[in-house]
Amino acid sequence: MNLDLAACLLTETAAPFFAKLGFYPIAHDEAPVAILATRQAASLCPASAILMARRLPE
């Protein structure tokens, strides 16, 4: 799935909450490069954090 028009987030504890809002978990290697380059994804969030995405309206 193309995630260019998606909102992405990292969470350790709130995945069920965000799933109710339409977010779904994705593998880290599926994330856009711009997301992986953020400080949060690169170093601040632990590797165990769940990466989630939600398509945005076009």
C-alpha positions as CSV (number, residue, x, y, z in Angstrom):
1,M,0.0,0.0,0.0
2,N,1.2,3.5,-0.9
3,L,1.6,5.4,2.4
4,D,2.5,8.8,0.8
5,L,-0.9,10.1,1.8
6,A,-1.0,8.6,5.3
7,A,-0.7,9.8,8.9
8,C,1.8,7.6,10.8
9,L,2.5,7.3,14.5
10,L,4.6,5.2,16.9
11,T,3.1,4.0,20.1
12,E,4.0,1.6,22.9
13,T,0.7,1.5,24.7
14,A,-2.1,3.1,22.7
15,A,-2.4,0.8,19.7
16,P,-6.0,-0.2,20.6
17,F,-7.1,3.4,20.9
18,F,-5.6,4.4,17.6
19,A,-7.0,1.3,15.9
20,K,-10.5,2.5,16.9
21,L,-9.6,5.7,14.9
22,G,-8.8,3.8,11.8
23,F,-5.0,3.3,12.2
24,Y,-3.5,-0.1,11.5
25,P,-0.1,-1.5,12.3
26,I,2.5,-1.6,9.6
27,A,6.0,-3.1,9.5
28,H,8.8,-0.6,10.0
29,D,10.2,-1.4,6.6
30,E,6.9,-0.4,5.0
31,A,7.1,3.1,6.4
32,P,7.9,6.1,4.2
33,V,11.6,7.1,4.4
34,A,10.5,10.5,5.7
35,I,8.9,8.8,8.7
36,L,11.9,6.6,9.4
37,A,14.2,9.6,9.3
38,T,12.4,11.4,12.2
39,R,14.1,11.6,15.6
40,Q,11.3,9.6,17.1
41,A,11.6,6.7,14.7
42,A,15.4,6.8,14.5
43,S,16.3,7.0,18.2
44,L,13.7,8.3,20.6
45,C,11.1,5.5,20.4
46,P,12.2,2.0,21.3
47,A,12.3,-0.7,18.7
48,S,9.3,-2.3,20.4
49,A,7.1,0.7,19.5
50,I,4.3,-0.2,17.1
51,L,4.2,1.8,13.9
52,M,0.7,2.6,12.7
53,A,-0.7,4.3,9.7
54,R,-4.0,5.7,8.4
55,R,-4.7,6.8,4.9
56,L,-5.7,10.4,4.5
57,P,-8.4,11.6,2.1
58,E,-7.0,12.6,-1.2
